[in-house]
Amino acid sequence: MIAGGSTLLALFVTLWWVTLPPALPDYAAVRGAWKPSEAWLYDRHGRLIDSARVDYQARRLGWTRLEEVSPVAREVILAAEDRRFRSHGGIDWRATAGSLRARMAGQRARGASTLSMQVAAYLAPELSAPGNRGLIDKLRQMRAGSALDGRWSKDQILEAYLNLAGFRGEAQGIAAAALGLFGKTPAALSRDDALLLAALLPDPRAGATKVAARACALSRDMECSRFAGAAASMLGPARSLALDPGLAPHLSAALLTQPGARIRTTLDLNIQRAAIAALKRQLQGLGGTRARDGAVVVVDNASGDVLAYVGGIGGESTAPAVDGAAAYRQAGSTLKPFLYALGIEKGYLTAASILDDSPVQLDTASGLYVPQNYDKAFKGPVSARIALAGSLNVPAVRTLLLTGVDPFRDRLWDTGYRGLVEDGQYYGYSLALGSAEVTLIEQVAAYRSLATGGRWSPLGMVSTGKRETPRRIATPQAAWIVADMLADPNARAGTFGIDSALRLPFWAAAKTGTSKAMRDNWCIGFSDRFTVGVWVGNLEGDPMRAVSGTSGAAPVWRDLMMALHQDAPGKAPPRPAGIEQRDISFDQGIEQPRREYFIAGTGLTRVAMAPAASRRPRIVNPVAGSVYALDPDIPRDNQRLAVSVTGEVLGHRLMLDNEELGSADSRPLILAPRGQHRLRLIDLGGRIVDQVRFTIR
């Protein structure tokens, strides 16, 4: 008898041991460990603007609280999966007995797994691993369900089940299922929606016919024809698992790198929408055959917060995934304001200084550099104000000759242009015309420095991000004068007309730029409150067609500036100390009299061109070191080379090698043979005052 009792005890202990379930976490631990596959981007006011999938193992959204699921969906799923859930203790003994009777009778047994047992299996996957279908395994599941029911509340178990259950494909949880299959939130699920979801639970890969039949059976309705179409629609093309407006896909791709992240940015939802609308309207107006891509950045001047970041709008773009706001593109004329600011700051010129807009050839290591204006025309002597506002190229190159290429390159680097990784000599004189590559976000940060008195700092995109203290990169006087030049509609009228897109009904400074071969078009400008930058072009690098400086990016800039200032027009910034105002006039009617601003101590009242007698006589064409190739298809006599000199050359003569060419001011046309030649400028006393060597091939 004792031996028999011992045997039973040993069997009981053995059974107890082999059916011992694994340790299960508590509800708080499960909630805390939940990692959605998505991450979310919010604007500065906490409004959702975009999301991105980060984890590709399963499709899970944020943890859904029980009260966020519609009551009818809860009750339908409970009725389908575990109708006595509220009354049992984790094991439904009635369902278990029924399953045993069916098995003994050789009939198909109904499942007896309760929600508690299923949740336990989700938390400890070894409980339901393939092959674990024996009696011992079932007893372990039952003990795990009972243990869970004793530690968790019923609502906690139901909530966990709705989040952990797989409904279809990779969609895990009722939030992913509701959005992916119905395009709804769990709170918006109807009874029919819930019936279809419940019909999926036993077999998430079931076809529409089987799902519709099961939903009909669960509903116990007499009329079920509606389920066939609903199931087919539900299992059709997947819907987006996002209720967000998708307003910042490029920024979300850059910032959303961790599953479950919820990042509050500095963006403003309304301004973001306005930027997208303005860019989309312009690109649709231009058409994909003229320009396919664009980008917009809007910044608050005071804080440096980015209020809008549009890396592209898709549309007819052939590279929609590329972030146009962060892509490096050729700057065009948009670097000129920083060149003039450097020249004014160093005292090399003033806004009234005269620069010669006439043909120039510069000898470089790679050959002659011959800058031309956008319209291929030259305006002669112009003031620095007219040259900058009108975006004239030759005066900009002459200004670069004053400042030096390396100092200008260093100034651009200090102003945040981090693409300029080479020294100044690498870029050469073309740096004045924007041969370097920059990004739109760099451009906006740089122009903001002009709006804030010459102080630069990186822009902020995340509301909790640490901000750098702005550093001085230009004097407030130089920054203010350049801003005044860029805001002068009369100064730019000669190039852009009196009523271009750059002219606003309030104070605003703006600069356009177009890169080589019409690949990029820029417009960056600022008011006292905002800086707005726009880029239009083709991300694949092919040229735009029939898009000018004011017909590409400028209309977008104008629309945004008008929208941003509809309640409070922009105001001219206060004039800093150290600037003096003068009424000036120009000799020979070079320009109309006007009021001009100067750094203190550099003011003028009368501006005149230096007389020829004050300029050193020299040869300006051909340029020393030039190599000219004769074209065999053009008659030799039509390939004569014009000789040009400058300065007071009265009584001077020219000699080519040992041949007299006559008076220096006669502008002779020479036809030199192939080979090296020496051209000399000789004064009345026979002294050589200038000479150049060039080659004919």
C-alpha positions in Angstrom: 0.0 0.0 0.0 2.8 2.3 0.9 4.7 1.4 -2.2 1.6 2.1 -4.3 1.2 5.5 -2.7 4.8 6.3 -3.3 4.4 5.4 -7.0 1.4 7.7 -7.4 3.3 10.5 -5.6 6.2 10.0 -7.9 4.0 10.0 -11.0 2.2 13.2 -9.8 5.5 14.9 -9.1 6.9 13.8 -12.5 3.7 15.1 -14.2 3.8 18.3 -12.3 7.4 18.8 -13.3 7.1 18.0 -17.0 4.0 20.2 -17.4 5.6 23.1 -15.5 5.1 26.2 -17.8 7.9 28.7 -18.4 8.0 31.9 -16.3 5.9 34.6 -17.9 6.5 38.3 -17.6 4.0 40.6 -16.0 1.7 43.0 -17.9 3.9 46.1 -17.3 7.0 44.3 -18.6 5.2 43.3 -21.8 4.0 46.8 -22.4 7.4 48.2 -21.7 9.1 45.8 -24.1 6.7 46.4 -27.0 8.6 47.8 -30.0 6.5 49.0 -33.0 7.9 48.5 -36.4 7.0 52.1 -37.2 8.4 55.4 -36.0 6.5 58.7 -36.1 7.3 62.3 -36.9 5.4 65.2 -35.3 5.4 69.0 -35.9 6.3 71.5 -33.2 2.7 71.5 -31.9 2.6 67.7 -31.6 0.6 67.1 -34.8 1.5 64.0 -36.8 3.1 64.8 -40.1 4.8 61.5 -41.2 5.8 58.0 -40.2 8.2 55.4 -41.5 8.7 51.7 -41.1 12.0 50.9 -39.4 11.7 47.2 -38.3 10.9 44.8 -41.1 10.6 41.6 -39.0 6.8 42.2 -38.4 4.4 45.1 -39.0 3.4 46.4 -35.7 2.1 49.8 -34.7 2.0 51.4 -31.3 0.5 49.4 -28.4 -3.3 49.8 -28.6 -5.1 50.3 -25.2 -8.3 48.3 -24.8 -10.4 51.4 -24.7 -9.0 52.4 -28.1 -10.7 49.4 -29.7 -14.4 49.7 -30.5 -16.6 47.9 -28.0 -18.3 45.9 -30.8 -15.0 44.7 -32.1 -14.0 43.5 -28.6 -17.2 41.6 -28.1 -17.2 40.0 -31.5 -13.6 38.7 -31.1 -14.3 37.5 -27.6 -17.5 35.7 -28.8 -15.5 34.0 -31.7 -12.4 33.1 -29.8 -13.3 32.6 -26.1 -17.0 33.3 -25.3 -16.6 32.2 -21.6 -13.5 34.4 -21.2 -15.0 36.5 -18.4 -16.1 33.6 -16.3 -13.2 31.0 -16.5 -9.9 31.1 -14.7 -7.7 30.7 -17.7 -8.9 27.2 -18.6 -12.3 26.6 -20.2 -13.2 23.2 -18.7 -16.4 22.9 -20.6 -14.7 23.5 -23.9 -11.9 21.1 -22.9 -14.5 18.4 -22.0 -16.3 18.9 -25.3 -13.1 18.6 -27.2 -12.2 15.3 -25.4 -15.7 13.9 -26.1 -15.3 14.8 -29.8 -11.9 13.1 -30.0 -13.2 10.0 -28.3 -16.1 9.9 -30.7 -13.7 10.3 -33.7 -15.2 13.7 -34.6 -13.4 16.9 -35.5 -12.7 18.6 -32.1 -13.2 22.3 -31.5 -10.2 24.2 -30.2 -10.3 24.6 -26.4 -7.5 27.2 -26.2 -8.6 30.2 -24.2 -7.3 33.8 -24.8 -5.2 33.4 -21.6 -3.6 30.3 -23.0 -3.0 32.0 -26.4 -1.4 35.0 -24.8 0.8 32.8 -22.7 1.9 31.1 -25.9 2.7 34.5 -27.5 4.8 35.4 -24.5 6.5 32.0 -24.4 6.7 30.8 -28.0 8.0 27.3 -27.0 4.5 26.5 -25.7 3.2 26.5 -29.2 6.3 25.5 -31.2 5.7 23.2 -34.2 5.5 19.6 -33.0 4.3 20.5 -29.5 0.8 19.1 -29.9 0.9 16.2 -27.4 -0.9 15.8 -24.1 2.0 17.1 -22.1 2.3 20.2 -24.3 -1.4 20.9 -23.9 -1.2 20.6 -20.2 1.7 23.0 -20.1 -0.4 25.5 -22.1 -3.3 25.1 -19.7 -1.1 25.6 -16.6 0.4 28.7 -18.3 -3.0 30.1 -19.1 -4.2 29.5 -15.5 -1.1 31.1 -14.1 -1.5 34.1 -16.3 -5.1 34.5 -15.5 -4.2 34.5 -11.8 -1.6 37.4 -12.2 -3.2 39.5 -14.9 -6.6 41.1 -15.0 -9.1 40.1 -17.7 -8.8 43.4 -19.5 -5.0 43.2 -19.5 -5.2 39.7 -21.1 -7.7 40.8 -23.7 -5.6 43.9 -24.5 -2.5 41.9 -24.8 -4.2 39.4 -27.1 -5.5 42.1 -29.4 -2.0 43.5 -29.7 -0.1 40.2 -30.0 -2.4 38.2 -32.3 -1.4 37.8 -36.0 -4.3 38.7 -38.3 -2.9 38.6 -41.9 0.5 38.3 -43.4 3.0 40.3 -41.4 0.4 42.5 -39.7 0.6 41.9 -35.9 -2.0 43.4 -33.6 -5.4 44.9 -34.2 -4.0 48.4 -35.0 -1.9 47.1 -37.9 -4.8 44.9 -39.1 -7.4 47.6 -38.9 -5.2 50.1 -40.8 -3.8 47.6 -43.3 -7.1 45.8 -44.1 -9.7 48.5 -43.7 -7.8 51.8 -43.6 -9.3 52.5 -40.2 -8.2 52.9 -36.6 -9.3 50.2 -34.1 -11.8 52.6 -32.6 -13.6 52.9 -35.9 -14.1 49.2 -36.6 -17.7 48.2 -37.2 -19.4 44.9 -36.4 -18.8 43.5 -39.9 -15.2 44.6 -39.8 -14.8 42.8 -36.5 -16.5 39.7 -37.9 -14.1 39.6 -40.8 -11.1 40.0 -38.5 -12.3 37.3 -36.2 -12.7 35.1 -39.3 -9.1 35.5 -40.1 -7.7 34.5 -36.6 -8.0 30.7 -37.0 -6.3 30.9 -40.5 -4.7 34.2 -41.3 -3.8 32.9 -44.9 -7.4 31.9 -45.7 -8.9 33.1 -49.0 -11.8 35.5 -49.4 -14.4 32.8 -49.8 -13.4 30.9 -46.6 -13.2 34.2 -44.6 -16.6 35.3 -45.8 -18.2 31.9 -44.9 -16.6 32.0 -41.4 -17.7 35.6 -40.9 -21.3 34.6 -41.8 -21.2 31.7 -39.4 -19.9 33.9 -36.6 -22.6 36.6 -37.3 -25.5 34.1 -37.2 -27.2 36.4 -39.7 -29.7 35.1 -42.2 -28.4 37.4 -45.0 -24.7 37.1 -45.5 -24.2 38.1 -49.1 -22.4 41.3 -48.1 -19.5 39.3 -46.6 -18.2 38.0 -50.0 -17.5 41.5 -51.4 -16.2 42.8 -48.1 -13.8 39.9 -47.7 -12.5 40.4 -51.2 -12.0 44.1 -50.6 -10.3 43.5 -47.3 -7.9 41.0 -48.8 -7.2 43.1 -51.9 -4.3 45.5 -52.4 -2.8 46.4 -49.0 -3.7 49.8 -47.7 -1.1 52.1 -46.2 -0.4 51.4 -42.5 -0.4 55.1 -41.7 -3.1 57.6 -41.0 -0.5 60.4 -41.1 -0.6 62.9 -44.0 2.8 61.9 -45.3 4.0 65.4 -45.5 7.8 65.0 -44.9 9.0 61.7 -46.3 12.5 62.8 -46.9 12.9 64.2 -43.4 11.3 61.2 -41.8 13.7 58.9 -43.7 16.6 60.9 -42.2 15.3 61.2 -38.6 13.3 58.0 -38.0 15.9 55.3 -37.5 14.7 53.6 -34.3 11.5 51.5 -34.0 8.9 53.2 -31.9 10.6 56.6 -32.0 8.3 59.6 -31.7 10.2 62.6 -32.7 8.9 66.1 -32.3 10.4 68.4 -35.0 10.5 72.1 -35.3 8.3 71.9 -38.4 4.9 73.7 -38.5 2.2 71.5 -40.1 0.5 74.5 -41.8 3.7 76.0 -43.2 4.7 72.5 -44.4 1.4 72.1 -46.3 1.8 75.6 -47.8 5.3 74.8 -49.0 4.2 71.6 -50.6 1.3 73.2 -52.3 3.4 76.1 -53.7 6.0 73.8 -55.0 3.5 71.3 -56.5 1.6 74.1 -58.2 4.8 75.5 -59.8 6.1 72.1 -61.0 2.8 71.2 -62.4 2.7 74.5 -64.2 6.2 74.0 -65.7 5.5 70.4 -66.7 7.8 67.4 -66.5 9.5 68.2 -69.8 10.8 71.5 -68.4 11.6 70.7 -64.7 10.7 67.6 -62.7 12.0 68.2 -59.2 12.1 70.9 -56.5 12.7 71.4 -52.8 11.8 74.1 -50.2 13.1 75.0 -46.8 11.6 77.7 -44.5 13.4 78.9 -41.4 12.5 81.1 -38.5 15.2 83.8 -38.4 15.2 84.3 -34.6 15.5 80.7 -33.5 17.0 79.0 -36.5 14.1 76.5 -36.4 13.2 74.8 -39.7 9.5 75.4 -40.2 9.1 73.6 -43.5 11.3 70.9 -45.1 10.2 69.6 -48.5 12.7 67.4 -50.2 10.5 66.8 -53.2 6.9 66.1 -54.1 7.1 63.1 -56.4 4.9 64.0 -59.3 6.8 63.5 -62.5 10.1 63.1 -60.7 12.4 60.2 -61.9 14.2 60.2 -58.6 11.5 60.8 -55.9 13.4 59.1 -53.1 16.3 61.6 -53.4 16.1 64.4 -50.9 16.4 67.6 -53.0 16.9 69.8 -49.9 20.0 67.8 -48.9 21.4 67.0 -52.3 24.5 68.8 -53.5 23.9 71.0 -56.5 25.8 73.7 -58.3 25.2 77.1 -56.5 25.1 79.5 -59.5 24.9 83.1 -58.6 23.6 82.5 -55.1 27.1 82.8 -53.5 27.6 86.4 -54.8 26.1 88.1 -51.7 28.8 86.6 -49.5 31.5 87.7 -51.9 30.3 91.3 -51.9 29.9 91.2 -48.1 33.5 90.2 -47.8 34.6 93.0 -50.2 32.6 95.6 -48.3 33.8 94.4 -44.9 37.4 94.5 -46.0 37.1 98.0 -47.4 37.8 96.9 -51.0 34.6 98.4 -52.3 31.3 100.0 -51.3 27.8 99.7 -52.6 28.5 102.7 -54.8 31.9 101.5 -56.1 32.1 101.3 -59.9 32.8 97.9 -61.4 33.4 97.4 -65.1 30.9 95.0 -66.7 32.9 94.4 -69.9 34.5 91.4 -71.5 37.5 90.0 -69.5 39.8 87.1 -70.0 41.7 85.6 -67.1 44.7 83.3 -67.4 44.3 80.2 -65.3 46.2 77.0 -64.9 43.6 75.2 -67.1 43.5 77.9 -69.7 41.6 81.2 -70.3 38.6 81.9 -68.1 36.1 84.1 -69.9 33.1 84.9 -67.7 29.8 86.1 -69.4 26.6 87.4 -68.1 23.3 85.4 -68.1 22.0 87.4 -71.1 25.4 87.4 -72.9 25.3 91.2 -72.8 27.5 93.7 -71.0 26.4 96.9 -69.3 29.7 98.8 -69.0 30.5 100.6 -65.7 28.0 99.7 -63.0 27.9 100.2 -59.2 28.4 97.2 -56.9 24.7 97.6 -55.9 23.5 97.2 -59.4 26.0 94.4 -60.1 24.8 92.3 -57.1 21.1 93.0 -57.4 21.2 92.4 -61.1 23.4 89.3 -60.7 26.0 90.4 -63.2 28.8 87.9 -63.6 31.8 89.9 -64.8 31.7 92.5 -61.9 31.5 89.5 -59.5 34.7 88.1 -60.9 36.4 91.5 -60.7 35.3 91.6 -57.0 36.8 88.2 -56.5 40.1 89.6 -57.9 40.0 92.1 -55.1 39.2 89.8 -52.2 41.2 86.8 -53.4 39.8 83.3 -54.1 41.2 81.6 -50.9 39.7 84.2 -48.5 36.3 83.9 -50.3 36.4 80.1 -50.1 37.3 80.3 -46.4 34.4 82.8 -45.8 32.0 80.3 -47.5 33.3 77.5 -45.3 32.7 79.6 -42.2 29.2 80.3 -43.4 28.4 76.6 -43.4 29.0 75.5 -46.9 30.6 72.2 -46.1 30.8 70.9 -49.6 33.8 73.2 -50.3 36.4 70.7 -49.2 39.1 71.9 -51.6 41.2 75.1 -51.4 40.4 78.2 -53.3 42.8 77.4 -56.2 40.8 74.3 -57.0 37.7 76.4 -57.7 39.4 79.3 -59.2 37.7 82.5 -60.5 34.5 80.5 -61.3 33.8 80.4 -57.5 32.4 83.9 -57.8 29.7 82.5 -60.1 28.9 79.5 -58.0 30.8 76.6 -59.5 30.9 74.9 -56.1 28.2 72.5 -55.0 25.9 73.3 -52.1 22.7 72.0 -50.5 19.5 74.0 -50.1 19.7 73.6 -46.3 23.2 75.1 -46.4 21.9 77.9 -48.5 19.1 78.8 -46.2 21.4 78.7 -43.1 23.9 81.0 -44.9 21.2 83.6 -46.0 19.8 83.5 -42.5 23.2 84.8 -41.3 22.6 87.9 -43.5 19.2 88.4 -41.9 20.7 88.1 -38.4 23.5 90.6 -38.8 26.3 88.3 -39.9 25.9 85.6 -37.2 25.7 82.0 -38.3 24.6 78.8 -36.6 23.3 75.4 -37.8 19.6 75.2 -38.3 17.4 73.2 -35.8 15.1 70.4 -37.0 14.3 68.6 -33.7 12.6 70.5 -30.9 14.7 68.9 -28.2 18.0 69.3 -30.1 20.9 71.1 -28.6 21.5 74.5 -30.3 24.9 76.0 -31.0 25.7 79.6 -30.1 25.7 81.7 -33.2 29.2 82.8 -34.3 30.2 86.0 -36.1 31.1 85.4 -39.7 30.6 88.9 -41.1 30.3 92.3 -39.6 26.7 93.5 -39.0 27.4 96.5 -41.2 28.5 94.5 -44.2 25.6 92.1 -43.7 23.1 94.9 -43.4 24.4 96.7 -46.5 24.3 93.5 -48.6 20.7 92.8 -47.4 19.7 96.3 -48.4 21.2 95.7 -51.9 19.3 92.5 -52.3 16.1 94.1 -51.2 16.4 97.0 -53.7 13.8 96.5 -56.5 15.2 99.5 -58.5 18.7 98.0 -58.5 17.5 94.7 -59.9 15.1 96.3 -62.4 17.7 96.3 -65.2 18.0 92.6 -65.2 14.7 91.3 -63.8 12.3 94.1 -64.7 10.4 96.3 -62.3 7.6 93.8 -61.5 9.4 90.4 -61.2 8.4 87.6 -58.8 11.1 89.0 -56.5 9.2 92.2 -55.8 6.9 91.9 -52.8 4.6 94.5 -51.2 6.9 94.6 -48.2 10.6 94.5 -47.4 12.3 91.3 -48.4 15.8 90.5 -49.7 16.2 87.9 -52.4 18.8 86.4 -54.8 18.3 84.0 -57.7 20.8 81.7 -59.3 21.1 79.4 -62.3 23.8 76.8 -62.6 25.8 75.8 -65.7 23.7 74.3 -68.5 20.4 75.2 -66.7 20.6 72.2 -64.4 19.6 74.1 -61.2 17.5 77.2 -60.4 17.6 78.8 -57.0 15.8 81.5 -55.2 16.8 82.3 -51.6 15.6 85.3 -49.7 14.5 86.6 -46.3 12.4 89.1 -44.4 12.9 90.2 -40.9 11.2 87.0 -39.6 11.7 84.2 -42.1 14.3 82.9 -44.6 12.9 80.9 -47.5 14.9 78.8 -50.0 13.7 77.1 -53.1 15.5 74.9 -55.6 14.0 73.7 -58.9 15.7 71.4 -61.3 16.2 67.8 -62.3 17.7 65.5 -59.7 19.2 63.3 -62.4 21.2 66.2 -63.7 19.7 66.8 -67.1 19.2 70.5 -68.1 15.9 72.2 -67.6 14.1 73.7 -70.6 12.8 77.2 -70.9 13.2 78.0 -67.2 14.8 81.3 -66.3 15.9 82.8 -63.0 12.5 84.2 -62.2 10.3 81.6 -63.8 11.6 78.5 -61.9 12.1 78.9 -58.2 11.2 82.5 -57.7 7.4 82.1 -58.0 7.4 79.4 -55.3 9.5 81.8 -53.1 7.0 84.6 -53.7 4.0 82.5 -52.9 5.5 81.3 -49.6 6.7 84.7 -48.5 3.2 86.2 -49.2 1.6 83.4 -47.2 4.0 83.7 -44.3 3.4 87.5 -44.1 -0.3 87.7 -44.7 -0.9 88.8 -41.1 2.3 90.9 -40.5 4.2 92.3 -43.5 8.0 92.2 -43.4 9.8 95.2 -42.1 13.3 96.5 -43.0 15.8 95.6 -40.3 17.1 98.4 -38.2 20.3 100.0 -39.4 23.2 99.0 -37.1 25.7 101.5 -35.7 28.7 102.1 -37.9 26.8 102.9 -41.1 26.5 106.3 -42.6 23.9 107.5 -45.2 24.9 109.8 -48.1 23.1 111.3 -51.1 25.4 110.4 -54.0 25.6 111.4 -57.7 27.5 109.7 -60.6 29.5 111.5 -63.2 28.7 111.0 -66.9 25.2 109.8 -65.9 26.5 106.3 -65.1 23.6 105.8 -62.7 20.8 108.0 -61.3 21.5 110.0 -58.1 20.3 108.1 -55.0 20.7 107.6 -51.3 23.4 105.2 -50.5 24.8 103.5 -47.3 28.4 103.1 -46.4 30.5 101.7 -43.6 31.5 104.7 -41.4 34.5 106.4 -42.9 34.0 105.2 -46.5 31.1 107.4 -47.5 31.1 109.3 -50.8 28.9 112.0 -52.4 30.3 111.9 -55.9 31.3 108.8 -57.9 33.3 109.0 -61.1 35.2 106.6 -63.4 38.9 106.8 -63.1 40.3 108.7 -66.1 42.3 106.7 -68.7 45.4 108.7 -67.7 45.2 107.2 -64.2 45.3 103.6 -65.4 48.6 101.8 -66.3 48.9 101.1 -70.0 48.7 97.4 -70.5 47.6 94.7 -73.0 44.3 93.1 -72.1 43.9 90.9 -75.2 45.4 88.5 -75.9 46.0 87.3 -72.4 49.5 86.1 -71.5 49.9 82.4 -71.9 46.9 82.0 -74.2 46.8 79.2 -76.8 44.7 79.8 -79.9 43.8 76.9 -82.3 43.2 77.7 -85.9 40.1 76.0 -87.3 40.9 74.3 -90.7 37.2 74.7 -91.8 37.3 78.5 -91.5 39.2 80.7 -94.0 42.5 81.8 -92.5 41.8 85.4 -93.1 38.6 85.2 -91.0 40.6 84.1 -87.9 42.4 87.3 -87.1 43.1 88.1 -83.4 42.0 91.4 -82.0 44.6 93.3 -79.9 43.2 95.4 -77.1 44.9 97.7 -74.7 43.7 99.8 -71.7 44.9 102.9 -70.0 46.4 106.1 -71.4 48.3 104.8 -74.5 48.6 108.0 -76.5 51.9 107.8 -78.4 52.4 104.1 -77.6 52.9 101.5 -80.3 52.6 97.8 -80.6 55.1 95.2 -81.9 54.4 91.6 -82.7 57.7 89.7 -82.5 59.8 92.1 -84.7 57.0 93.5 -86.7 55.5 97.0 -86.1 51.7 96.9 -85.7 51.2 100.7 -85.5 49.5 102.9 -82.9 48.4 101.1 -79.7 45.0 102.7 -79.8 44.3 101.5 -83.4 43.0 98.0 -82.2 44.8 96.1 -84.9 43.6 92.6 -86.1 46.6 90.3 -86.4 47.1 87.2 -88.4 50.1 85.4 -86.8 51.6 82.2 -88.1 51.6 79.0 -86.0 54.1 79.0 -83.2 54.9 81.2 -80.1 54.7 85.0 -80.3 55.6 88.0 -78.2 53.4 91.1 -78.3 55.0 94.3 -76.8 53.6 97.7 -75.8 56.2 100.4 -76.2 56.0 104.0 -75.1 57.4 107.1 -76.8 60.8 106.6 -75.2 61.1 103.1 -76.6 60.6 101.5 -73.2 58.5 98.2 -73.1 55.7 99.0 -70.6 53.9 95.6 -71.1 54.3 92.4 -73.0 52.5 89.1 -73.4 53.4 85.7 -74.9 50.8 83.6 -76.7 50.7 80.6 -79.0 49.0 79.9 -82.3 48.4 76.3 -83.2 
